[in-house]
């Protein structure tokens, strides 16, 4: 389904100037999404409080994704932003887990700023003795257009940005190795 371009007019000192159109669809995009927008992820400082045992740690994360269209004329309609929050295993540091996955349908007009708060995530772990759990390790944001093609991938770990197809397949509460292949959750053997 194709939505017509948005017709806009400029008002200067009470006079309306000639109208101009704003391109918004992926097939019409003259400037790619990755160059026409700026994506920022704010996690805040993970709060640490003591948990069950005296040495257990709990992290509460309150992530936000802020998207800014830096172009004056081009908008982006019918895109989907996928946000992944990652945790590193305390038992095996080569294993990461998707602590939270959220998909956001997004349309961003020229010069618009979208600020989307995500659900709060709490994780618990212990680094001493009976090791268990996952601690915050980073995030990934992936953007797909209306046809489902990946147009932008950004991560707190730039080496992951090359694994676009693997990122798309990642699921919440699933563990992965550094090549983003699914692995079982590591358990401490006593």
Helices and strands as residue ranges (DSSP letters): E 6-8, E 11-12, E 15-16, E 20-22, G 26-28, H 33-36, E 37-42, E 47-50, E 57-61, E 64-69, E 76-89, E 96-108, E 113-117, E 121-126, E 132-144, E 150-155, G 158-162, H 164-169, E 175-176, E 182-183
